[in-house]
Amino acid sequence: MTYLILSIFSSTGIFLVFKFLDQKSLSSFPVIIINYLVAALMGFIVNADQMQLGDIFTAGWIPVSILIGFLFIVMFFLVARSSNEAGISVTTVASKMSVVFPISFSMMIDPSDQLTLLKAAAVFATLTGVMLTIYEPGKSVQARKRTFLPLVLFIGMGLVDSLVKFAQHSYVSDRETALFSAVLFTMAFLTGMVILPFRREGITEFKQKAVWWWGLLLGIVNFGSIYLMVSALNHVNEFGSRIDSSIIYGANNIGIVSLSVLAGLVIFHEKLRTVNWIGIAISAGAIVLFSIS
């Protein structure tokens, strides 16, 4: 339970960092780059006693890890923009409910994962909940942006999660999980470094001490959100058994959505319409359906 609670706080911390960056008028780009460097280093440190770095070059998951690493950094930019434009509450729901994509993908590639009535209902509830949560009436550019960004994030995160599921199902063993995660973070960092020379600000953005502190914090919570989640899934209780993965995933997503919505209301005074609250409630119900299906 401790791992799960810490994972929820870590994941929520990602959205909070981006919102604070906007308030402090700090560029998210250098913070994201530093974040992936920190997360990669932490991943390699955790992996130190499990696999040799030379195993990377013979791993079958290298090609897909390059693609996922690129998408990682793209999605982080979308999270930053969406948190600023649409708010933490809407962004969190859109990103966390993308779990419908890897679950649906799993049913296509894993014969043991069958489509049930509850899963079908959960998929329908997810799509309905997300659309109501991100709904923004009006035809202004700002209104369209507040709807468009979370929608793209929902689809993009779903694609990333599906690719991770494919890699884990086809190539990545339990022993390789930490190294696989570290390589993903490294690929995201290298992608950012390739983009850096083409930015007008260039390296000057990295001269601010605040950027490094926020990058360090984001890297810690980013790595923690993944590592602690895996630890929660692998944790064996005093009776020698593990909690079902579906329950862990359900509790984790509900916790992140609830805590993020609360933070958005209390800390940043975000305002949600009735239709958005209905969407959040339906999304929470969808998570419960996934947990018991």
QUIBEL-V947579 format. One record per pair of residues at least 24 apart in sequence whose C-alpha atoms are under 10 Angstrom apart, sorted by the first residue. I is the first residue (numbers start at 0). GAP is how many residues later the second one is. Records with the same first field share a line. If there is no record, write none. Layout:
I->GAP  GAP
This chain:
0->231  234  236  242  247
1->226  229  230
2->221  222  224  225  226  227  228  229  230  231  232
3->221  224  225  226  227  228  229  231  244  245  247  248  251
4->223  224  227  246  247  250  251
5->215  218  219  222  223  226  246
6->214  215  216  217  218  219  220  221  222  223  224  225  245  248  249
7->213  216  217  220  221  243  244  245  246  247  248  249  250  251  252
8->212  215  216  243  246  247  250  251
9->208  210  211  212  213  214  215  216  218  219  246
10->81  85  207  210  211  212  213  214  215  217  218  241  242  244  245  246  248  249
11->76  80  209  210  213  243  244  245  246  247  248  249  251
12->204  205  207  208  209  211  212  243  246  247  250
13->62  65  66  78  203  204  205  206  207  208  211  246
14->61  64  65  67  68  69  72  73  74  76  77  203  241  245  248  249
15->64  67  72  202  244  247  248  251  252
16->63  66  197  198  200  201  204
17->58  59  61  62  63  64  65  66  70  196  200
18->60  61  62  63  64  65  66  68  69  245  249
19->63  64  194  248
20->59  63  189  190  193
21->58  59  61  62  63
22->61  245
23->186
25->179  182  184  185  188
26->53  178  179  184
27->48  49  52  53  177  183  186  187
28->44  47  48  51  163  166  167  170  176  177  182  186
29->162  163  166  172  173  174  175  176  177  178  181  182  184  185
30->174  175  179  180  181  182  183  184  185  186  187  188
31->41  44  45  48  156  157  160  179  180  182  183  184  186  187
32->40  152  153  155  156  157  158  159  160  163  173  179  182  186
33->155  158  172  177  178  179  180  181  182  183  184  185
34->150  153  154  176  177  178  179  180  181  182  183  184  185  186  187  188
35->33  36  37  146  148  149  150  151  152  153  154  156  179  180  182  183  184  186  187
36->145  148  149  150  151  152  153  178  179  182
37->144  147  148  151  177  178  179  180  181  182  184  185
38->142  143  144  145  146  147  150  176  177  178  179  180  181  182  183  184  185
39->138  139  141  142  143  144  145  146  147  148  149  179  183
40->141  142  144  145  178  182
41->136  139  140  143  177  178  181  182  185
42->134  135  136  137  138  139  140  141  142  143  180  181  184
43->134  135  136  137  138  139  142
44->133  134  137
45->132  133  136  181
46->128  129  130  131  132  133  134  135
47->130  131
49->125  126  127  128  129
50->124  125  126  127  128
51->127
52->126
54->121  124
55->120  123  124  127
58->112  113  117  121
59->107  110  111  112
60->103  105  106  107  109  110  111  119
61->105  109  118  121  122
62->104
63->99  100  102  103  107  120
64->98  99  102  115  116  118  119  120  121  122  123
65->117  118  119  120  121  122  124  125
66->93  96  117  120  121
67->91  92  93  94  95  96  99  115  116  117  119  120
68->91  112  114  115  116  117  118  119  120  121  122
69->90  114  115  116  117  118  119  120  121  122
70->85  86  88  89  113  116  117  120
71->84  85  88  89  112  113  115  116  117  119
72->111  112  114  115  116  117  118  119
73->79  82  83  114  117  118
74->77  78  79  81  82  85
75->77  81  112
76->76
77->71  72  74  75  78  79
78->70  71  74  78
80->64  65  68  69  72
81->63  64  65  66  67  68  69  70  71
82->63  66  67  181
83->62
84->57  58  60  61  62  64  65
85->48  50  56  57  59  60  61  62  63  64  184
86->47  59  63  173  174  177  178  181  182  183  184  185
87->169  172  173  174  175  176  177  180  182
88->44  45  167  168  169  170  171  172  173  174  175  176  181  182  183  187  188  191
89->40  42  43  44  45  56  57  60  61  167  170  171  174  180  182  186  187  189  190
90->39  42  43  55  58  59  60  62  63  166  169  170
91->58  61  62  161  164  165  166  167  168  169
92->33  36  37  40  41  57  61  160  161  163  164  165  167  168  186  187  190  191
93->32  33  35  36  37  39  40  55  56  57  58  59  60  61  63  64  163  186  189
94->35  55  56  57  58  59  60  61  62  63  162
95->34  57  58  61  62  156  157  158  160  161  187  191
96->26  29  30  32  33  57  58  60  61  156  157  160  186  187  189  190
97->28  29  32  53  55  56  57  58  59  60  61  62  63  64
98->24  27  55  58  59  60  62  63  150  154  188  191
99->24  25  26  27  54  55  58  61  62  186  187  190
100->53  54  55  56  57  58  59  60  61  62  64
101->55  56  57  58  59  60  61  62  63  64
102->55  58  59  62  187
103->58
104->53  54  56  57  58  60  61
105->56  59  60  63
108->56  57  60  61
109->56  59
114->178
115->177
116->176
117->168  171  172  173  174  175
118->167  170  171  172  173  174
119->169  170  173
120->165  168  169  172
121->160  161  163  164  165  166  167  168  169  171
122->160  163  164  166  167
123->158  159  162
124->154  156  157  158  159  160  161  162  164
125->153  154  156  157  158  159  160  161  163  164
126->27  152  155  156  159
127->150  151  152  154  155  158
128->146  147  148  149  150  151  152  153  154  155  156  157
129->24  146  148  149  150  152  153
130->144  145  148  149  152
131->141  142  143  144  145  146  147  148  149  150  151
132->139  140  141  142  143  144  145  146  147  148  149  150
133->138  141  142  145  146
134->138  140  141  144
135->136  137  139  140
136->136
176->50  53
177->48  49  52
180->42  45  46
181->41
184->34  37  38
243->47  48
244->46
245->41  42  43  44  45  46  47
246->40  41  43  44  45
247->43
248->38  39  41  42
249->34  35  36  37  38  39  40  41  42
250->33  36  37  40
251->35
252->30  31  34  35
253->29  30  31  32  33  34
254->29
256->26  27
257->26
